[in-house]
Each structure stands twice: as C-alpha cells, then as structure tokens.
Amino acid sequence: MGSAPAQIPTSFGHELRACLRCRLVKTYDQFRDAGCENCPFFKMEEDHERIVEVTTPNFNGIISVMDPSRSWAARWLRIGKFAPGCYTLAVSEPLTEEMQHVCQEERVQYVPPKRM
C-alpha cells in the first residue's frame, strides 16, 4: 500500500495517548501538532480540545508496525490498512457518540472496544 508512516512517539512516559478510533499511539504534543495520520477528519491539530475527546492515556501494550499490510499481527489487531507506526493493543473506552457520528459521516469504520 505504501502509505506514509505515522510519527513515532518522541517519549514513552505518562504523556502518551492513543487514538480511540485507530489506536495510534503518540504524545499529546504530537497529536496537537500533526493530528492523527489515520483519522485526519478529527482535525485534532485545529481543535486542541478534541485531542482529549478522541484520545486516551488509558491503554494496554504497544506494538510497532513497519509494514501493516504484510504483518499478521497488524491484521489480527485490525490495523492492517493503517499507516506504519506505534499502536496500542487495546483501549478500554469508546468514542463519544458525537465522534462516532463523525466517523459515520466520513464513512470510516469504528469498532468500539469489547466490554471487559
């Protein structure tokens, strides 16, 4: 597929956040500066309040994927069509209903997390 890679986190401390739709992991500042490479329709770089709305600091594990289309792990995690980058294995909270409607309007798939 050859999509441009997403930014990789510049630090691995408590400032990491994961996109609630695609599970891309970056720092708050990276989402503020460049938004989400897989979910540009969230426009995080224009509306900084939205970063808190569509990302979470609560996630489990990180996987780095260099070639998502050829990675069995990426296909298993349903991130095979996303940009190369760092992803969480799971988020525990869903997108707000408003942001789920944005996904529907943009005709992009959103799979809410499974109940734990």
C-alpha positions as a Markdown table, in Angstrom:
| # | Residue | x | y | z |
|---|---|---|---|---|
| 1 | Met | 0.0 | 0.0 | 0.0 |
| 2 | Gly | 2.9 | 2.3 | 0.7 |
| 3 | Ser | 1.2 | 4.9 | 3.0 |
| 4 | Ala | 3.4 | 7.4 | 4.7 |
| 5 | Pro | 4.4 | 6.4 | 8.2 |
| 6 | Ala | 2.9 | 8.0 | 11.3 |
| 7 | Gln | 5.1 | 9.9 | 13.7 |
| 8 | Ile | 6.6 | 7.6 | 16.4 |
| 9 | Pro | 6.3 | 8.7 | 20.0 |
| 10 | Thr | 9.0 | 11.1 | 21.0 |
| 11 | Ser | 8.9 | 9.8 | 24.6 |
| 12 | Phe | 7.5 | 6.8 | 26.3 |
| 13 | Gly | 6.3 | 8.4 | 29.6 |
| 14 | His | 2.9 | 9.3 | 31.0 |
| 15 | Glu | 2.2 | 11.8 | 28.2 |
| 16 | Leu | 1.4 | 9.1 | 25.7 |
| 17 | Arg | -2.1 | 8.9 | 24.3 |
| 18 | Ala | -3.9 | 6.5 | 22.0 |
| 19 | Cys | -6.5 | 7.4 | 19.3 |
| 20 | Leu | -9.8 | 5.9 | 20.3 |
| 21 | Arg | -10.6 | 5.0 | 16.7 |
| 22 | Cys | -7.4 | 3.6 | 15.2 |
| 23 | Arg | -5.3 | 3.1 | 18.4 |
| 24 | Leu | -2.3 | 5.0 | 17.1 |
| 25 | Val | 0.0 | 6.0 | 20.0 |
| 26 | Lys | 1.8 | 9.4 | 20.1 |
| 27 | Thr | 2.3 | 12.1 | 22.7 |
| 28 | Tyr | -0.3 | 14.8 | 23.3 |
| 29 | Asp | 2.1 | 17.3 | 21.7 |
| 30 | Gln | 2.4 | 15.2 | 18.5 |
| 31 | Phe | -1.4 | 14.9 | 18.2 |
| 32 | Arg | -1.6 | 18.7 | 18.8 |
| 33 | Asp | 1.0 | 19.4 | 16.1 |
| 34 | Ala | 0.1 | 16.9 | 13.4 |
| 35 | Gly | -3.3 | 15.2 | 14.4 |
| 36 | Cys | -3.8 | 11.5 | 13.7 |
| 37 | Glu | -2.4 | 10.2 | 10.4 |
| 38 | Asn | -5.2 | 7.6 | 10.2 |
| 39 | Cys | -8.1 | 9.9 | 11.3 |
| 40 | Pro | -7.4 | 13.4 | 9.8 |
| 41 | Phe | -11.2 | 14.1 | 9.9 |
| 42 | Phe | -10.9 | 14.5 | 13.7 |
| 43 | Lys | -8.9 | 17.7 | 13.0 |
| 44 | Met | -7.0 | 17.5 | 16.3 |
| 45 | Glu | -4.3 | 19.9 | 15.1 |
| 46 | Glu | -7.1 | 22.6 | 14.6 |
| 47 | Asp | -9.1 | 21.9 | 17.7 |
| 48 | His | -6.9 | 21.0 | 20.7 |
| 49 | Glu | -9.9 | 20.3 | 22.9 |
| 50 | Arg | -10.7 | 17.4 | 20.6 |
| 51 | Ile | -7.4 | 15.6 | 21.4 |
| 52 | Val | -8.8 | 14.9 | 24.9 |
| 53 | Glu | -12.1 | 13.8 | 23.4 |
| 54 | Val | -10.7 | 11.3 | 20.8 |
| 55 | Thr | -7.6 | 10.0 | 22.5 |
| 56 | Thr | -6.9 | 8.4 | 25.9 |
| 57 | Pro | -4.0 | 7.9 | 28.2 |
| 58 | Asn | -5.5 | 4.6 | 29.3 |
| 59 | Phe | -4.4 | 1.7 | 27.0 |
| 60 | Asn | -2.7 | -1.7 | 27.2 |
| 61 | Gly | 0.6 | -2.5 | 25.4 |
| 62 | Ile | 2.3 | -1.1 | 22.3 |
| 63 | Ile | 3.1 | -2.7 | 19.0 |
| 64 | Ser | 5.3 | -1.1 | 16.4 |
| 65 | Val | 4.3 | -1.9 | 12.8 |
| 66 | Met | 6.6 | -1.2 | 9.9 |
| 67 | Asp | 4.5 | -2.8 | 7.1 |
| 68 | Pro | 0.9 | -3.2 | 8.3 |
| 69 | Ser | -0.4 | -4.7 | 5.1 |
| 70 | Arg | 2.1 | -7.7 | 5.4 |
| 71 | Ser | 2.0 | -8.1 | 9.2 |
| 72 | Trp | -0.1 | -10.9 | 10.6 |
| 73 | Ala | -0.2 | -9.1 | 14.0 |
| 74 | Ala | -1.5 | -5.9 | 12.3 |
| 75 | Arg | -4.2 | -7.9 | 10.5 |
| 76 | Trp | -5.1 | -9.6 | 13.8 |
| 77 | Leu | -5.4 | -6.2 | 15.5 |
| 78 | Arg | -7.4 | -4.9 | 12.5 |
| 79 | Ile | -4.8 | -2.2 | 11.8 |
| 80 | Gly | -3.5 | -3.6 | 8.5 |
| 81 | Lys | -4.8 | -0.7 | 6.4 |
| 82 | Phe | -3.4 | 2.0 | 8.7 |
| 83 | Ala | -0.1 | 3.9 | 8.5 |
| 84 | Pro | 3.1 | 2.3 | 9.8 |
| 85 | Gly | 3.6 | 3.4 | 13.4 |
| 86 | Cys | 3.1 | 2.5 | 17.0 |
| 87 | Tyr | -0.3 | 1.2 | 18.1 |
| 88 | Thr | -1.8 | 0.1 | 21.4 |
| 89 | Leu | -3.1 | -3.5 | 21.7 |
| 90 | Ala | -6.4 | -2.2 | 23.3 |
| 91 | Val | -8.2 | 0.8 | 24.5 |
| 92 | Ser | -10.9 | 0.4 | 27.2 |
| 93 | Glu | -13.2 | 3.4 | 26.4 |
| 94 | Pro | -15.3 | 4.2 | 23.4 |
| 95 | Leu | -15.5 | 7.3 | 21.3 |
| 96 | Thr | -18.2 | 9.7 | 22.3 |
| 97 | Glu | -21.5 | 9.4 | 20.3 |
| 98 | Glu | -20.7 | 12.7 | 18.6 |
| 99 | Met | -17.4 | 11.4 | 17.4 |
| 100 | Gln | -19.0 | 8.1 | 16.3 |
| 101 | His | -21.3 | 10.2 | 14.1 |
| 102 | Val | -18.3 | 12.0 | 12.6 |
| 103 | Cys | -16.9 | 8.5 | 11.7 |
| 104 | Gln | -20.3 | 7.6 | 10.1 |
| 105 | Glu | -20.4 | 10.8 | 8.1 |
| 106 | Glu | -16.8 | 10.2 | 6.9 |
| 107 | Arg | -17.8 | 6.6 | 6.0 |
| 108 | Val | -14.9 | 5.2 | 8.1 |
| 109 | Gln | -15.3 | 2.1 | 10.2 |
| 110 | Tyr | -15.3 | 2.4 | 14.0 |
| 111 | Val | -15.2 | -0.7 | 16.2 |
| 112 | Pro | -15.9 | 0.1 | 19.8 |
| 113 | Pro | -13.8 | -1.7 | 22.4 |
| 114 | Lys | -15.1 | -5.0 | 23.8 |
| 115 | Arg | -16.6 | -4.9 | 27.3 |
| 116 | Met | -14.1 | -6.1 | 29.8 |
